[in-house]
Amino acid sequence: MRRDELRQPLRKRHLGQRLWAIRPNGLVVASVLALAGFSGMSAWLVSKPHPFAGEPIITVAIPPLEELQTAATDPAPEPEEQAASPAQEQVGEAVSIAPAPADNSAVTIEPPVEQDTYQQDAAIIVTPKRALKPAPIAAVAEQSAMGTLPRVADNGKRPADVYARTTPMGIVQSDSPKVAILLGGMGLNRDLTLSASRNLPGEVTFAFAPYGDQLQDQVNKARAQGHEVMLQVPMEPLGFPANNPGPQTLMAEGSDIANNQALRWHMTRFSGYTGLVNYMGGRFMNAPKPLRAVLTETRQRGLYFLEDGSVPISSRATVAKVTNAQTRRADIVLDANATPEAITAQLELVEGQARANGFAIATGSGLEVTIDTVKQWAEGARERGIVLVPVSAVFKGRRS
């Protein structure tokens, strides 16, 4: 208790009382201590050397921008002294990055895969060019009495997604004209199919007929070269049976049970396809009831359906709205007239469609003349501003 200075004015205070009377308050003490601590810590930090301050640890020399070539569109010449091994053929050209370490020695890093280059206006998008996984993939495979059928995986992944070749969304949504090419009849001539797999760009999609030998082996070899695959389903044409696509043809007047059994027979011939494409079908494609059953099965199994463009009039678009199946129709058939000049003219029409609409789909047969002409066209497509994409890219974000 403070003493009363008025009542005891002459009382002399001892030293402790005098110090207590002039003591600083708590806020001032705390402030002084905090300032002292901050000053001490700052002095300590300044005295400690920082290992990452000052000169950089690594210096990298960036080489001039060069156009990347892929083995699919412009194969690198083999050295004369020694032929390339099969493994080297799979890898293609190696891309070297030369950093400049302290001793000025060059270090070469060779990635195990080649790269695809897409040019979009001033931007260059580079994606790794890898072989597609061999089929079947268990997550999207269903075992039946007939064989392996496609199915939607437990996590919702569809065969259309799992078996597709990856296309960057930047390419799909870009303003660049994009062309998808599907060549059918694959698997019937093994040598020609293997040649097409090796010589055509990986973006070209193959449609395999269900009647070839060792189809799964041929499909996986095509996928190993980066080619997406679809399944051709024979459908009743006009003039049947004189005009006959082959065994297990889906019939316009056939029962749902018979057509479903035939469809499943075709589906079990091999695995790895993203969707179905009609083979012939001038009559079947104009029969809404059986076509509805096919598109329903297609949607339920997580597949696309592509109309090859050879049928002038069909019910596909109408039935697709009812079944909610993802379907598209090809814009142009390349080789109705199977000559190099005619096919080249059709490819020019495809380019025009792509420039006008953003996307264009062309279909053709796996004929030698078609394969050679498409190969020559693809070699100069990028210089003309055309981006070649697999068929699955056309379906991204689209229903019909």
ABEGO torsion letter per residue (X at the ends): XBBBAAABAABBBBAAAAAAAABBBAAAAAAAAAAAAAAAAAAAAAABBBAABEBBABBBBBBBBBBBBBAAABBBBBBAABBBBAAAAAAEBBBBBBBBBAAGBBBBBBBABBBBBBBBEABBBBBBBBBBBBOBBAAABBBBAAEBBBBBBAAGBBAAAAABBBBBAAAAABABBBBBBBBBGBGABAAAAAAAAAABBAABBBBBBAABBGAAAAAAAAAAAGBBBBBBBBBBBBGOAABBAEBGBBBAABBAAAAAAAAAAAAAABBGBABBBBBEGAAAAABAAAAAAAAAAAAAAGBBBBBAGABABBAAAAAAAAAGBBBBBBABBAAABBBAAAAAAAAAAAAAAAAAAGBBBBBBBABAAAAAAAAAAAAAAAAAGBBBBBAAAAABGBAX
